[in-house]
Amino acid sequence: MAHVAERADELKVIIFNKSDFGFAEENSRLVSADCKLYLQPEWSRSKEMTPLIVDYVMNNPKWEISLQTHKYLNIP
């Protein structure tokens, strides 16, 4: 699996609970330094997780926030 991760252009981790931040960091160590890193709230928990993701990204600027814009716009 590590050889696949080394070739990845981006890593997106869905954040459902606080322990997912640790999972994200573990997996970020498997990808190259050029890989884009994204954290995305799980839709059903977005109200709880989005503020935590914002704080995390502010303190860990290697990460960016990803959102499912179509869900906010009510597009199936």
Sequence and secondary structure as in RCSB ss.txt:
>XXXX:A:sequence
MAHVAERADELKVIIFNKSDFGFAEENSRLVSADCKLYLQPEWSRSKEMTPLIVDYVMNNPKWEISLQTHKYLNI
P
>XXXX:A:secstr
 HHHHHT SEEEEEESSTHHHHHHHHHHTTS TTSEEEEEE GGGHHHHHHHHHHHHHH TTEEE   HHHHTT 
 
